[in-house]
Amino acid sequence: MQEDITPGEFCAIRTTIRLLGKQWTMLIIHELFCSKKKTLSFMDLSRSLKEASSKVLSERLKEMIENDLVKRRVDESTKPPHVYYTLTSKGKDAHGTLDAFKEFGIRWSGKNGLDCKRTECELCPKRLD
C-alpha cells in the first residue's frame, strides 16, 4: 500500500515539466532522435536550432546530461576535441511526448481544418509522421 504523500510532494506532471519543460529541451531531443546517426555535435545542434544562443544550448545540454536524458562523448582524436551528444533510453522515451504536443496544437491552434501533412513545418511532416 502506498504511503500518504502530501500534495506537491510527488506529481508526475510536475516531474515531467521539470525534466522536459524548459525552452529548447524538447527540440534538442527531437533533433537528436531524428538525426540519421542518432548523434550530433554541439555545432550540429547549434545549426539546427539557430534561434537558441550557444549559452542557452550549452546550459540545456548540461541539465539534460544531469537528468540522464542525454549522454556526452568527447572525441579526443581530433584537434580541437569534438563533443557529441546522444539520447539515453530516457531521452528517447521523452520523444514520444511530442505526439501529444502535436495533437494539442492541431486541436487548439485556432486554424480551421489544420492539416499537418500539408503544412510545410520543419518538425511534423518530415519527421513525426
N, C-alpha and C positions, 0 to 999 in steps of 0.2 A: 504494500500500500504506500502511496506517495505521501511524504511528509507535507505538512502545511507550509505553503510558500506565500510570503506576503506579496501583495500586488507590486509589480515592478521588479521584484527580485529576479524572476526569470520570465522572460517573454520572448517567444520565438520570433515575433515580428521585430522587436527591438534588437534582438541579436542579428537578424538578417540585415536590418538597416545599418547597424554598427559596422558590419563586415562589408556590405556592398553599397551603402547609400552615399558615400562621398563622391563628389564630382570626378569624373573620368574613370572610376573603378570599373564600372560595367563595360565601358567602351574598351578599356585595356584588356579585360577578359575576352571580349568579343574579338578583338584584333588577334590575340594570341590563339584563341580557339580556331579561328578561320584561316590562319596562315597555313600555307602548304607544308612548311617544315614543322609547324607547331612550336616554333622557337623564333623569337625576334630579338634583335639588338635594341639598345636604347634608341639609337638613331632611327631604326625602322619604326619603332613606336612613335617617335617624335614626328617623323614624316607623315605617318598615318593620322595622327591626332594633332594636326597643325595648330589648332586653337589652344592647346594646352601648353603652358610655359614649361620650359625644361625643369624649373624649380618644382612646380606642382607635380609634374610627371615623376620626377625623382622621389618626391615625398610619398606619392601614392604607391609607387612600386615598393618602397621600403615598408610601408604599412601592410601591403599585400603579402610581402615575404614574412613579416611578423605574424600575420594572421593565417599563414600556411595556405594562401591562395596561389602563390607564385614561387617558383624556385629560381635562383640566380646562379649562373655559371660563368666563370671567368676563363677565357681562353688566353693563357699566358704565352702561347706560341706566336702571337702577333705583337707588333710594336706600333702603337701602344696596345696593351691587352684589350681585347673586346669582351664586353659583358653581354650575356644573353639571358633571356627570360623565357620560362616555360610554365604552363599551368600545372598545378598539382591536381590530384583527383578531386580535391575540394573545389579548386578553381574551375575545373571542367564541369562539375556538378552545378556550380553557380550560373554557368552559361544558360542552362535550361530556364532560368527565371526570366530571360529576355522574351520568351514566348508570351508570358503573362503581360509584360510591358507592352508588347506589340498589340495584343488583343485589346488592352485598355485604351491604347492610343487610337486604334481603329474605331472603337466604340464611342469614345468621347472626344474625338478631335474637332467636332463641330462641322465636319465636311460631309455632306450627304453623299452616300454611295462611295466612300473612300475605298479604293481597291489597291492594296499594297502591290499586287502583282503588276499593275500598270503604272505605278508611280516610280519614277527614277530616284530611288533612295539608295544611298551608299550602304545601308545595313540590310534592309528587308529583302528585296527581290533577288539580289545576287548571292546572299549568304544564308539567310534564315530559312527560306522556303526550299 
